[in-house]
Amino acid sequence: MAELIERDLTDKAYWRMLASRGTGRFLVLAALHERPRHGYELARAVTAACDGCCEPTDAMIYPTIRELTEGGYIVCRTESQGQRQRKVCELTDRGRQAYRSAAEVWSAVVPALRQAVEAGLAIEEVSAAGASAVGTEL
Protein backbone atom coordinates (compact mmCIF):
# COMPACT_ATOMS: atom_id res chain seq x y z
CA MET A 1 0.00 0.00 0.00
CA ALA A 2 2.89 2.36 0.73
CA GLU A 3 3.94 1.99 -2.91
CA LEU A 4 0.68 3.59 -4.06
CA ILE A 5 1.14 6.53 -1.72
CA GLU A 6 4.64 7.24 -3.12
CA ARG A 7 3.41 7.27 -6.73
CA ASP A 8 1.94 10.29 -8.43
CA LEU A 9 -1.52 9.04 -9.33
CA THR A 10 -2.02 12.02 -11.65
CA ASP A 11 0.79 10.69 -13.89
CA LYS A 12 -0.69 8.96 -16.95
CA ALA A 13 2.49 6.88 -17.33
CA TYR A 14 1.70 5.20 -14.00
CA TRP A 15 -1.76 4.19 -15.23
CA ARG A 16 -0.35 3.00 -18.60
CA MET A 17 2.06 0.75 -16.69
CA LEU A 18 -0.79 -0.70 -14.61
CA ALA A 19 -2.97 -1.23 -17.68
CA SER A 20 -0.11 -2.94 -19.47
CA ARG A 21 0.58 -5.29 -16.57
CA GLY A 22 -3.08 -6.10 -16.13
CA THR A 23 -3.90 -6.86 -19.74
CA GLY A 24 -0.62 -8.09 -21.22
CA ARG A 25 -1.06 -11.85 -20.82
CA PHE A 26 -4.70 -11.69 -21.85
CA LEU A 27 -3.83 -9.81 -25.06
CA VAL A 28 -1.01 -12.28 -25.81
CA LEU A 29 -3.50 -15.16 -25.51
CA ALA A 30 -5.97 -13.24 -27.69
CA ALA A 31 -3.33 -12.66 -30.38
CA LEU A 32 -2.35 -16.33 -30.37
CA HIS A 33 -6.01 -17.31 -30.57
CA GLU A 34 -6.14 -15.44 -33.89
CA ARG A 35 -3.14 -17.29 -35.31
CA PRO A 36 0.37 -18.53 -34.45
CA ARG A 37 2.90 -15.69 -34.05
CA HIS A 38 6.52 -15.07 -33.16
CA GLY A 39 7.61 -12.67 -30.40
CA TYR A 40 7.85 -9.50 -32.47
CA GLU A 41 4.42 -10.17 -34.00
CA LEU A 42 2.99 -10.72 -30.53
CA ALA A 43 4.33 -7.38 -29.32
CA ARG A 44 2.85 -5.63 -32.37
CA ALA A 45 -0.51 -7.38 -31.92
CA VAL A 46 -0.73 -6.32 -28.26
CA THR A 47 0.19 -2.74 -29.20
CA ALA A 48 -2.45 -2.69 -31.94
CA ALA A 49 -5.12 -4.23 -29.69
CA CYS A 50 -4.87 -1.32 -27.27
CA ASP A 51 -4.27 1.44 -29.83
CA GLY A 52 -0.67 1.89 -28.73
CA CYS A 53 -1.52 2.51 -25.07
CA CYS A 54 0.54 -0.50 -24.06
CA GLU A 55 3.72 -1.18 -26.00
CA PRO A 56 5.23 -4.37 -24.65
CA THR A 57 8.99 -4.65 -24.69
CA ASP A 58 11.09 -7.76 -25.18
CA ALA A 59 11.40 -7.79 -21.39
CA MET A 60 7.64 -8.40 -21.18
CA ILE A 61 7.01 -10.58 -24.24
CA TYR A 62 9.76 -13.18 -23.94
CA PRO A 63 9.31 -13.97 -20.22
CA THR A 64 5.56 -14.25 -20.91
CA ILE A 65 6.25 -16.68 -23.76
CA ARG A 66 8.51 -18.72 -21.45
CA GLU A 67 5.91 -18.72 -18.68
CA LEU A 68 3.09 -19.75 -21.04
CA THR A 69 5.27 -22.49 -22.55
CA GLU A 70 6.25 -23.87 -19.14
CA GLY A 71 2.58 -23.87 -18.10
CA GLY A 72 1.57 -25.83 -21.19
CA TYR A 73 -0.55 -22.96 -22.56
CA ILE A 74 1.46 -22.54 -25.76
CA VAL A 75 3.91 -24.54 -27.83
CA CYS A 76 6.67 -22.98 -29.88
CA ARG A 77 8.38 -24.33 -32.96
CA THR A 78 11.45 -22.94 -34.67
CA GLU A 79 11.01 -21.67 -38.22
CA SER A 80 13.83 -20.61 -40.49
CA GLN A 81 13.66 -17.67 -42.87
CA GLY A 82 16.92 -17.61 -44.72
CA GLN A 83 19.63 -17.24 -42.07
CA ARG A 84 17.14 -16.14 -39.42
CA GLN A 85 15.38 -18.46 -37.00
CA ARG A 86 12.23 -17.56 -35.09
CA LYS A 87 10.15 -19.25 -32.47
CA VAL A 88 6.55 -19.31 -33.63
CA CYS A 89 4.07 -19.89 -30.83
CA GLU A 90 0.54 -21.20 -30.86
CA LEU A 91 -2.10 -21.99 -28.26
CA THR A 92 -2.55 -25.49 -26.93
CA ASP A 93 -5.93 -26.81 -25.79
CA ARG A 94 -4.95 -25.69 -22.27
CA GLY A 95 -4.11 -22.24 -23.68
CA ARG A 96 -7.51 -21.96 -25.37
CA GLN A 97 -9.12 -22.95 -22.07
CA ALA A 98 -7.08 -20.27 -20.26
CA TYR A 99 -8.08 -17.68 -22.87
CA ARG A 100 -11.75 -18.63 -22.43
CA SER A 101 -11.46 -18.35 -18.62
CA ALA A 102 -9.75 -14.96 -18.88
CA ALA A 103 -12.37 -13.73 -21.36
CA GLU A 104 -15.16 -14.70 -18.95
CA VAL A 105 -13.53 -12.72 -16.14
CA TRP A 106 -12.83 -9.70 -18.36
CA SER A 107 -16.44 -9.76 -19.61
CA ALA A 108 -17.56 -9.11 -16.04
CA VAL A 109 -14.93 -6.42 -15.41
CA VAL A 110 -15.16 -4.43 -18.66
CA PRO A 111 -18.67 -2.95 -18.12
CA ALA A 112 -17.66 -1.60 -14.69
CA LEU A 113 -14.42 -0.22 -16.16
CA ARG A 114 -16.32 1.40 -19.02
CA GLN A 115 -18.71 3.08 -16.58
CA ALA A 116 -15.86 4.29 -14.36
CA VAL A 117 -13.91 5.58 -17.38
CA GLU A 118 -16.91 7.51 -18.69
CA ALA A 119 -17.45 9.08 -15.26
CA GLY A 120 -13.76 10.00 -15.02
CA LEU A 121 -13.75 11.57 -18.48
CA ALA A 122 -16.78 13.65 -17.55
CA ILE A 123 -14.82 15.41 -14.80
CA GLU A 124 -13.65 18.87 -15.75
CA GLU A 125 -9.95 19.45 -15.14
CA VAL A 126 -9.32 20.70 -11.66
CA SER A 127 -7.00 23.68 -11.40
CA ALA A 128 -4.33 23.76 -8.72
CA ALA A 129 -6.14 26.65 -7.01
CA GLY A 130 -9.43 24.78 -7.07
CA ALA A 131 -7.81 21.67 -5.64
CA SER A 132 -6.32 23.55 -2.68
CA ALA A 133 -9.59 25.35 -2.04
CA VAL A 134 -11.41 22.03 -1.90
CA GLY A 135 -8.80 20.75 0.55
CA THR A 136 -9.42 23.65 2.93
CA GLU A 137 -13.15 22.94 3.14
CA LEU A 138 -12.57 19.57 4.75
C-alpha positions as CSV (number, residue, x, y, z in Angstrom):
1,M,0.0,0.0,0.0
2,A,2.9,2.4,0.7
3,E,3.9,2.0,-2.9
4,L,0.7,3.6,-4.1
5,I,1.1,6.5,-1.7
6,E,4.6,7.2,-3.1
7,R,3.4,7.3,-6.7
8,D,1.9,10.3,-8.4
9,L,-1.5,9.0,-9.3
10,T,-2.0,12.0,-11.6
11,D,0.8,10.7,-13.9
12,K,-0.7,9.0,-17.0
13,A,2.5,6.9,-17.3
14,Y,1.7,5.2,-14.0
15,W,-1.8,4.2,-15.2
16,R,-0.4,3.0,-18.6
17,M,2.1,0.7,-16.7
18,L,-0.8,-0.7,-14.6
19,A,-3.0,-1.2,-17.7
20,S,-0.1,-2.9,-19.5
21,R,0.6,-5.3,-16.6
22,G,-3.1,-6.1,-16.1
23,T,-3.9,-6.9,-19.7
24,G,-0.6,-8.1,-21.2
25,R,-1.1,-11.9,-20.8
26,F,-4.7,-11.7,-21.9
27,L,-3.8,-9.8,-25.1
28,V,-1.0,-12.3,-25.8
29,L,-3.5,-15.2,-25.5
30,A,-6.0,-13.2,-27.7
31,A,-3.3,-12.7,-30.4
32,L,-2.3,-16.3,-30.4
33,H,-6.0,-17.3,-30.6
34,E,-6.1,-15.4,-33.9
35,R,-3.1,-17.3,-35.3
36,P,0.4,-18.5,-34.5
37,R,2.9,-15.7,-34.0
38,H,6.5,-15.1,-33.2
39,G,7.6,-12.7,-30.4
40,Y,7.9,-9.5,-32.5
41,E,4.4,-10.2,-34.0
42,L,3.0,-10.7,-30.5
43,A,4.3,-7.4,-29.3
44,R,2.9,-5.6,-32.4
45,A,-0.5,-7.4,-31.9
46,V,-0.7,-6.3,-28.3
47,T,0.2,-2.7,-29.2
48,A,-2.4,-2.7,-31.9
49,A,-5.1,-4.2,-29.7
50,C,-4.9,-1.3,-27.3
51,D,-4.3,1.4,-29.8
52,G,-0.7,1.9,-28.7
53,C,-1.5,2.5,-25.1
54,C,0.5,-0.5,-24.1
55,E,3.7,-1.2,-26.0
56,P,5.2,-4.4,-24.7
57,T,9.0,-4.6,-24.7
58,D,11.1,-7.8,-25.2
59,A,11.4,-7.8,-21.4
60,M,7.6,-8.4,-21.2
61,I,7.0,-10.6,-24.2
62,Y,9.8,-13.2,-23.9
63,P,9.3,-14.0,-20.2
64,T,5.6,-14.2,-20.9
65,I,6.3,-16.7,-23.8
66,R,8.5,-18.7,-21.5
67,E,5.9,-18.7,-18.7
68,L,3.1,-19.7,-21.0
69,T,5.3,-22.5,-22.6
70,E,6.3,-23.9,-19.1
71,G,2.6,-23.9,-18.1
72,G,1.6,-25.8,-21.2
73,Y,-0.6,-23.0,-22.6
74,I,1.5,-22.5,-25.8
75,V,3.9,-24.5,-27.8
76,C,6.7,-23.0,-29.9
77,R,8.4,-24.3,-33.0
78,T,11.4,-22.9,-34.7
79,E,11.0,-21.7,-38.2
80,S,13.8,-20.6,-40.5
81,Q,13.7,-17.7,-42.9
82,G,16.9,-17.6,-44.7
83,Q,19.6,-17.2,-42.1
84,R,17.1,-16.1,-39.4
85,Q,15.4,-18.5,-37.0
86,R,12.2,-17.6,-35.1
87,K,10.2,-19.3,-32.5
88,V,6.5,-19.3,-33.6
89,C,4.1,-19.9,-30.8
90,E,0.5,-21.2,-30.9
91,L,-2.1,-22.0,-28.3
92,T,-2.5,-25.5,-26.9
93,D,-5.9,-26.8,-25.8
94,R,-4.9,-25.7,-22.3
95,G,-4.1,-22.2,-23.7
96,R,-7.5,-22.0,-25.4
97,Q,-9.1,-23.0,-22.1
98,A,-7.1,-20.3,-20.3
99,Y,-8.1,-17.7,-22.9
100,R,-11.7,-18.6,-22.4
101,S,-11.5,-18.3,-18.6
102,A,-9.8,-15.0,-18.9
103,A,-12.4,-13.7,-21.4
104,E,-15.2,-14.7,-19.0
105,V,-13.5,-12.7,-16.1
106,W,-12.8,-9.7,-18.4
107,S,-16.4,-9.8,-19.6
108,A,-17.6,-9.1,-16.0
109,V,-14.9,-6.4,-15.4
110,V,-15.2,-4.4,-18.7
111,P,-18.7,-3.0,-18.1
112,A,-17.7,-1.6,-14.7
113,L,-14.4,-0.2,-16.2
114,R,-16.3,1.4,-19.0
115,Q,-18.7,3.1,-16.6
116,A,-15.9,4.3,-14.4
117,V,-13.9,5.6,-17.4
118,E,-16.9,7.5,-18.7
119,A,-17.5,9.1,-15.3
120,G,-13.8,10.0,-15.0
121,L,-13.7,11.6,-18.5
122,A,-16.8,13.6,-17.6
123,I,-14.8,15.4,-14.8
124,E,-13.7,18.9,-15.7
125,E,-10.0,19.4,-15.1
126,V,-9.3,20.7,-11.7
127,S,-7.0,23.7,-11.4
128,A,-4.3,23.8,-8.7
129,A,-6.1,26.6,-7.0
130,G,-9.4,24.8,-7.1
131,A,-7.8,21.7,-5.6
132,S,-6.3,23.5,-2.7
133,A,-9.6,25.3,-2.0
134,V,-11.4,22.0,-1.9
135,G,-8.8,20.7,0.5
136,T,-9.4,23.7,2.9
137,E,-13.2,22.9,3.1
138,L,-12.6,19.6,4.8
